[in-house]
Amino acid sequence: MRHPHGAELPLRLDRSDPAPLPAQLVRQLRELVVSGALRPGEPLPPTRGLAARLGVSRGTVVTAYDQLHGEGYLHATTGATVVHPDLAR
């Protein structure tokens, strides 16, 4: 499933920031979920595509998605990662 907002997600990584790139991505994605810009059940961009758009390794995106999954923000299914449908607001 393709993310309908893939190119529209306002994600920017700053290599001069002392925070690791995955942590920057986690922070920004979490803020998008908390603010409602990404709603429960909404798909996220595929890791390869997002990594290419941000100019980082796929591992950076996978690490961020894995952390957010562990925190309960994301839900992974075969071939897709979505904002957790049961996420309480």
C-alpha positions in Angstrom: 0.0 0.0 0.0 1.4 3.4 -1.0 1.3 6.3 1.4 -1.0 9.0 0.0 1.1 11.8 1.6 4.5 10.3 1.0 6.1 13.3 -0.5 4.0 15.7 1.6 5.1 14.5 5.1 7.2 17.4 6.5 10.2 15.4 7.5 13.6 16.9 7.6 16.8 15.4 9.0 19.6 17.6 10.1 23.1 16.1 10.0 24.5 18.9 12.1 22.0 18.1 14.9 23.7 16.1 17.7 20.7 13.8 17.9 21.1 10.6 15.8 19.1 10.5 12.6 16.7 7.7 13.7 15.9 9.7 16.9 15.2 12.8 14.8 12.9 10.8 12.6 11.1 9.2 15.6 10.6 12.7 17.1 9.1 14.1 14.0 6.9 11.1 13.2 5.6 11.0 16.8 4.8 14.7 16.6 2.8 14.1 13.4 0.8 11.4 15.1 0.2 13.4 18.3 -0.9 16.5 16.3 -3.3 14.4 14.2 -1.4 15.1 10.9 -1.1 11.3 10.7 -4.3 9.6 11.9 -5.0 6.1 13.3 -5.0 3.5 10.4 -3.2 5.9 8.0 -0.3 4.2 6.2 3.3 5.4 6.4 5.6 5.5 3.4 7.6 2.3 2.7 11.0 2.3 4.4 12.9 2.2 1.1 11.1 5.1 -0.4 11.3 7.3 2.7 15.0 6.5 3.1 15.7 7.5 -0.5 13.7 10.7 -0.2 15.5 11.7 3.1 18.9 10.6 1.7 19.6 8.1 4.5 20.0 4.3 4.8 16.9 2.1 5.0 18.2 1.0 8.4 17.7 4.5 9.7 14.0 4.4 8.8 13.6 0.8 10.0 15.1 1.7 13.3 12.7 4.7 13.7 9.6 2.6 12.7 10.7 -0.2 15.0 11.0 2.2 18.0 7.6 3.8 17.3 6.1 0.3 16.9 7.5 -0.6 20.3 6.0 2.6 21.8 2.6 1.7 20.4 2.4 4.4 17.8 2.7 2.2 14.7 1.3 -1.2 13.7 3.1 -3.3 11.1 1.5 -5.8 8.8 2.9 -7.7 5.8 4.1 -5.0 3.4 2.7 -2.0 5.3 3.2 0.1 8.4 0.3 2.2 9.6 -0.4 4.5 12.5 -1.8 2.1 15.1 -5.6 1.9 14.5 -6.3 1.6 18.2 -4.2 4.5 19.2 -6.0 6.4 22.0 -6.1 10.2 21.6 
